[in-house]
Amino acid sequence: MTGLLDAQEVSVRYGSLAALDGVDLCVHDGQRHALIGPNGAGKSTLLDVLGGSTRPQRGTVRFAGRDIGRLGPAGRARRGINRIHQRPAVFATLTAAENVVVAALPRVIPRRRWWPAGRRRAAQQLAGPLLEQMGLTAVAAVPAGHLAHGQRRQLEIAMALAGRPRLLLLDEPAAGLSAVEVGRLVELLQALPRAVAVLLVEHRLDLVYALSDTVTVLRDGRTLAAGTPDEIRTSPLVRQAYADGVA
Amino acid sequence: MSGEVIRRARGAVAALVLVGLVVAPWVVDDYTTALLARTLALALVGVSVALLTGVAGMPTLGQTAPYAAGAYACAVVGSRVSDVGVVQLVVAAGAGALLAALIVPLVVHARGVIVLMITLAIGELVVVVLGRWRSVTGGTDGLAGVPAVRPFWGLPALASDQGRYLYALVVVATLVGAVLVLLRTRAGLVLRAGRDDETRLRASGHRVAVHLSGAHIAAGAIAGAAGSVLVVAQQYISPADFGFDTSALLLLGVVIGGTASVGGALVGAALVIAVRDWLFGVLPGHAPLVLGALFVATVYLLPTGVNRARSRLSEAAAPQPDPPAAQERATVGEVGR
């Protein structure tokens, strides 16, 4: 069965090191799919391949039935794959609201609205609800560079959603967040519309089990196991892998 | 409230400066009037440098290339085809934009110091070509005796320094206004975003290379138009007008004014030209020394430029908002600022 995102036989080598060695991954519409594994398992490399910033030496990546192997990050974003990076990446001198507008421009705001007044209206219609959803209304006019780490993470999620994605790639979204901010992040991710599929890379297994309905485990660049969170939690193979080299 | 007061104060200062510039030719002598007209031309090139360096994040030492292309195109058209200012302006802007478009493949994928080196080399190459293509450019002698311009069909030719200065002022004010409007559109927003984080912009689905190419061509058109203003102002051009010292002076002016600010670029360019040309009379032979000292002092004391330093002073003077007050002000509607 083909999914929204279908990666097959993906291999990436850095010299003699095989970062990914014939990995298959399928993410379906609306699915919450987690990717876990010890350090060096190839999780971030696979996310780089799916996001378009790394080109694999072998294998294919299809999205919504079309081969996207030749597309870079911009082309994939225009087709509906948005990525949230391990370190929040925002436009520091632009306000939070302007950040959301910039993220929305390629897919959402019509081209004819290039005039300031038109852009302002479009921004109000789009950025307001998203910032409210992320709890950022109070800082909408604050330059993103002045926001706290947790707020930047929330802003980045708002930016990703502004592009009306079909698939969100989340690379360790809880990294650097306080316990309170992690709780808020989990609420936000659980509230994402089901029209958006999520592929989550995360070290914290409590988050993985709380957020995902399917888990794939990588080890040494290969797929070790795949299944529901309960199946993965009780898998002896996975336990052994984590006992050998857990982060 | 304080932000509104500062905005109004800035508007009032800009209006006063504009009024001062309009009445200047009736207050100062002819030499100073001609000097002001040339300063306006260089200030307009400074705006194009600021557009590339501060807004698009592409530092350049090569805006003298489209500036020269525009100036020579204007001089040739003015001498052989038409003395109508609008025609000369369009041709000059087109020549600047065309040269900038030809340069795009060399600079659009480079960054930082690499762009500086490439643009510096292109600027020097253009000066060499100007010096050797005698049949069109007059070689190192340049092109002299360009007929006085008539701003529009049916209007008289501008025979006086005052007339040419006012023509330059109208052209520069119009183009600076157009740039300010452009920066408030989605194009300006995306350029500023790319300057902040190009990778993030790409990850949002933007074609960064297309945006940068557009900015480079637009900056080339502005520099080309500035070349036309220079020809009108001094009715003579030579390769010496577009050498490395002019490039360095322009970048210096933009750095002094604050790279991300159009107003700062205008102020910075005016400042360095004033130091170079007026101090030349007061302190013969020492103007470059004063310029160098000014640059060192600016970089040391005001690393973000005069304009940003003024903004920081405004921020420091303004009372810090308490959270509820900030919440009230922080409406999404302010995004269109």
Chai-1 contact restraints between the chains, C-beta under 6 A:
chainA,res_idxA,chainB,res_idxB,connection_type,confidence,min_distance_angstrom,max_distance_angstrom,comment,restraint_id
A,P73,B,R202,contact,1.0,0.0,6.0,A-B,restraint_1
A,P73,B,A203,contact,1.0,0.0,6.0,A-B,restraint_2
A,A74,B,R202,contact,1.0,0.0,6.0,A-B,restraint_3
A,A74,B,G205,contact,1.0,0.0,6.0,A-B,restraint_4
A,A77,B,A203,contact,1.0,0.0,6.0,A-B,restraint_5
A,A77,B,S204,contact,1.0,0.0,6.0,A-B,restraint_6
A,A77,B,G205,contact,1.0,0.0,6.0,A-B,restraint_7
A,R78,B,G205,contact,1.0,0.0,6.0,A-B,restraint_8
A,R83,B,A203,contact,1.0,0.0,6.0,A-B,restraint_9
A,A89,B,D197,contact,1.0,0.0,6.0,A-B,restraint_10
A,A89,B,R200,contact,1.0,0.0,6.0,A-B,restraint_11
A,F91,B,A193,contact,1.0,0.0,6.0,A-B,restraint_12
A,F91,B,D196,contact,1.0,0.0,6.0,A-B,restraint_13
A,F91,B,D197,contact,1.0,0.0,6.0,A-B,restraint_14
A,A92,B,D196,contact,1.0,0.0,6.0,A-B,restraint_15
A,T93,B,D196,contact,1.0,0.0,6.0,A-B,restraint_16
A,L94,B,A193,contact,1.0,0.0,6.0,A-B,restraint_17
A,A97,B,V332,contact,1.0,0.0,6.0,A-B,restraint_18
A,A97,B,V335,contact,1.0,0.0,6.0,A-B,restraint_19
A,E98,B,V335,contact,1.0,0.0,6.0,A-B,restraint_20
A,V101,B,V335,contact,1.0,0.0,6.0,A-B,restraint_21
A,V102,B,L189,contact,1.0,0.0,6.0,A-B,restraint_22
A,V102,B,A193,contact,1.0,0.0,6.0,A-B,restraint_23
A,A103,B,S204,contact,1.0,0.0,6.0,A-B,restraint_24
A,P106,B,G205,contact,1.0,0.0,6.0,A-B,restraint_25
A,P106,B,H206,contact,1.0,0.0,6.0,A-B,restraint_26
A,W114,B,T185,contact,1.0,0.0,6.0,A-B,restraint_27
A,W114,B,R186,contact,1.0,0.0,6.0,A-B,restraint_28
A,P116,B,R184,contact,1.0,0.0,6.0,A-B,restraint_29
A,P116,B,G336,contact,1.0,0.0,6.0,A-B,restraint_30
A,R119,B,R186,contact,1.0,0.0,6.0,A-B,restraint_31
A,R120,B,G336,contact,1.0,0.0,6.0,A-B,restraint_32
A,A123,B,V335,contact,1.0,0.0,6.0,A-B,restraint_33
A,Q124,B,V332,contact,1.0,0.0,6.0,A-B,restraint_34
A,Q124,B,G333,contact,1.0,0.0,6.0,A-B,restraint_35
A,A127,B,V332,contact,1.0,0.0,6.0,A-B,restraint_36
A,G128,B,V332,contact,1.0,0.0,6.0,A-B,restraint_37
A,A138,B,Q327,contact,1.0,0.0,6.0,A-B,restraint_38
A,A138,B,A330,contact,1.0,0.0,6.0,A-B,restraint_39
A,A140,B,A330,contact,1.0,0.0,6.0,A-B,restraint_40
A,A140,B,V332,contact,1.0,0.0,6.0,A-B,restraint_41
A,A141,B,A330,contact,1.0,0.0,6.0,A-B,restraint_42
A,A141,B,E334,contact,1.0,0.0,6.0,A-B,restraint_43
